[in-house]
Amino acid sequence: MVRGGGMSDKDEKAAIEALGPPSNRNIPRATKRLRKNRGMPPPATFDIDTLPGSSNLRPLEAAAVIRRTPGALERWRRDPNHPLKWRYVDGRPLYPVDAVRDYLAKCDKATED
């Protein structure tokens, strides 16, 4: 009569030694879902006044120039009447440098009043 039908004690010990004690095993943690960074980007590393007016900025670059979060720009894009203008190229929003300059100039005039 066969009892257990599993590994013998010798095979079981060999399996434990091969894997090591349970505390030493590298068990992968649950994969963490990647989330967008919603914080303030660092200041821009370029001077917007030296860029040609026809060039475009990605949302993170525009956010760095005007010192707002990318989430704020995302909310502003839902409002078609917002003073900061953008356009979609291949489904991605781009901000013309001239539009960013105009927006900054309007913000400066509003704070002077």
C-alpha positions in Angstrom: 0.0 0.0 0.0 1.4 3.4 -1.0 0.7 6.3 1.3 0.9 9.9 0.3 1.8 9.2 -3.3 4.0 12.3 -3.3 7.7 12.9 -2.9 9.7 10.9 -0.5 11.4 12.7 2.4 14.7 12.7 0.5 13.2 14.3 -2.6 11.3 16.9 -0.5 14.5 17.9 1.3 16.4 18.2 -2.0 13.6 20.5 -3.3 13.8 22.7 -0.2 17.5 23.0 -0.4 17.4 23.8 -4.1 15.0 26.7 -3.6 16.4 27.8 -0.2 14.3 28.8 2.7 11.0 30.7 1.9 12.4 34.0 3.2 15.2 34.0 0.6 13.0 33.4 -2.4 12.6 36.3 -4.7 8.8 36.5 -5.1 7.8 39.2 -7.5 5.7 41.9 -6.0 2.4 42.7 -7.6 3.1 44.8 -10.7 2.6 48.5 -10.0 0.4 50.3 -12.4 2.3 53.2 -14.0 0.6 56.5 -13.4 1.2 59.9 -15.0 3.3 62.3 -13.1 0.8 65.0 -12.2 3.3 67.2 -10.4 4.9 70.5 -11.5 7.6 69.9 -14.1 11.0 71.4 -13.5 11.7 74.8 -15.1 12.3 74.7 -18.9 15.9 74.1 -19.9 15.5 76.3 -23.0 14.7 79.9 -23.6 11.3 80.3 -25.3 12.3 83.7 -26.7 15.1 82.1 -28.8 12.9 79.5 -30.4 11.3 80.2 -33.8 7.6 81.1 -33.6 6.7 78.3 -36.0 8.1 75.5 -33.7 5.8 73.4 -31.4 6.1 72.4 -27.8 4.9 69.2 -26.3 2.5 69.5 -23.3 5.2 68.8 -20.8 7.5 71.5 -22.3 4.6 74.0 -22.5 3.8 73.2 -18.8 7.4 73.8 -17.8 7.5 77.2 -19.6 4.2 78.5 -18.1 4.8 76.8 -14.8 1.6 74.8 -14.6 1.0 71.1 -14.3 0.4 69.0 -17.4 -3.0 68.1 -15.8 -3.9 71.8 -15.9 -3.1 72.0 -19.6 -5.2 68.9 -20.2 -8.2 70.5 -18.5 -7.7 73.7 -20.5 -7.8 71.7 -23.7 -11.4 70.7 -22.8 -12.3 74.4 -23.0 -12.2 75.6 -26.7 -12.3 79.2 -25.6 -9.2 79.0 -23.4 -6.6 81.7 -24.3 -3.7 79.2 -24.6 -4.1 77.7 -28.1 -3.0 74.3 -29.2 -3.5 71.9 -32.2 -3.5 68.2 -32.6 -0.9 66.6 -34.8 -1.3 62.8 -35.2 -3.7 62.8 -32.3 -1.2 64.5 -29.9 -1.6 68.0 -28.6 1.1 70.5 -29.6 1.5 74.1 -28.5 2.9 76.6 -31.0 5.6 78.8 -29.5 3.9 81.9 -30.6 0.7 80.9 -28.8 2.6 80.2 -25.6 4.3 83.6 -25.9 0.9 85.3 -26.4 -0.5 83.5 -23.4 2.3 84.6 -21.2 2.0 88.2 -22.5 -1.7 88.2 -21.7 -1.0 86.9 -18.2 1.6 89.6 -17.6 -0.9 92.3 -18.7 -3.6 90.9 -16.4 -1.4 91.0 -13.4 -0.3 94.6 -14.1 -3.9 96.0 -14.0 
